[in-house]
Amino acid sequence: MKRLLYALGWLLLATMLCQCSDDDNNTPPIDPVETPQGLFVINAGNYNTSNASLTFYDPVGNGYDNEVFAKQNGYKLGDTAQSMSIHNGLGWIVVNNSHILYAIDLKTLKEKGRITGINSPRYICFLSNEKAYVSAMYGNQLTIINPKTYAIIGSITVPKNTAIGNTGSTEEMVLIGKYLYVTCWSYEKNIVKIDTTTDEVVGVLEVGIQPSSLVADRNGKLWTICDGGYEGSPVGYAAPTLCRINPETMSVEACYAFTKGDYLSKVRINGTGDQLYWLNNGLPYRMDISATELPSTVAFETEGYLYALTIDPENNDIYVADAIDYQQAGIIYRYSATGKPLVSFYAGVIPTEFCWNK
């Protein structure tokens, strides 16, 4: 059931009314245009309801503002926002079910351009001012775009699991040198290595059932979580794993198994690249990259059932999101690096990802 909530939660709630509120919280409202450096919260909203939104938070003054995209542009993001990335002074927001990539000026938060026509886009990884890659939940390919001209300029087909006849899937990406590494998540098992000079697949590594998030540590190693699928899945059902990968040899160096039925997501890394964080059954865990076994206790005590997390790259403060009932405004909690509660504030419906503008 937890797996279904992760992959299909927005669809299950498609017929429900969004009950957004402007509940009070302990942070003051601000004008994000006056304080553009800080944390963006990407609020997915409910599937097929077009209530996705963008929240901005100022970690210095503890101010926040919701619906900043709509306030500055006069129209909403659309249906199911997925992620945000920053490159060359622009914030790129991926809106999955509207099939739109918005580029906004980080000083004004106004739209500078958009790209449409990419089926179910998920994440963006930038190679240069004129080349970036976009992953897709439904399709065994990456779309290549030109961020300067807002044009689609090509695509890369990646291997997929043909045993069940699915469409394939690409998800999170990490760029190391000239190579792009991509997780193939929905009903897939692979991490793919792409030479960005030729846009050809030069390596494929099978790591486990449904590898999702992907990060690189200070030693140049890759870490991914394989969520293990769900009972009755056509690609199988297994215990989730956390794997360390050598990107040069495309081999698994270590793999740590959890308990079958655990629900793992969102592996992230701190600013110095030596501490991993992830969520398991809605709770936060932390592990040093040199550890030889999984932690037995949570990183710190939290409220609610957590849906997303991020770490401040400068001071290692930890931010987690509770989507509550997936209908009302979610809550963001901020903790110190040692787990001390600091502040909390309301975001939009289903806060699903974070993006730092430093």
Buried (B, 14 or more C-beta within 10 A) or exposed (E): EBBEBBBEBBBEBEEEEBEBEEEEBEBEEBEBBEBBEBBBBBBBBBBBBBBBBBBBBBBEEBBBBBBBBBBBBEEBBBBBBBBBBBBEEBBBBBBBBBBBBBBBBBEEBEBBBBBEEBEBBBBBBBBEEEBBBBBBBBBBBBBBBBBEEBEBEEBBEBBBBEEEEBBBBBBBBBBBEEBBBBBBBBBBBBBBBBEBEEBEBEBBBBBBBBBBBBBBBEEEBBBBBBBBBBEEBEBBBBBBBBBBBBBEEBEBEBBBBBEEBBBBBBBBBBBEBEBBBBBBBBBBBBBEBEEEEEEEEEBBEBEBBBBBBBBBBEEBBBBBBBBBEBBBBBBBBBBBBEBEEBBBBBBBBBBBBBBBEE
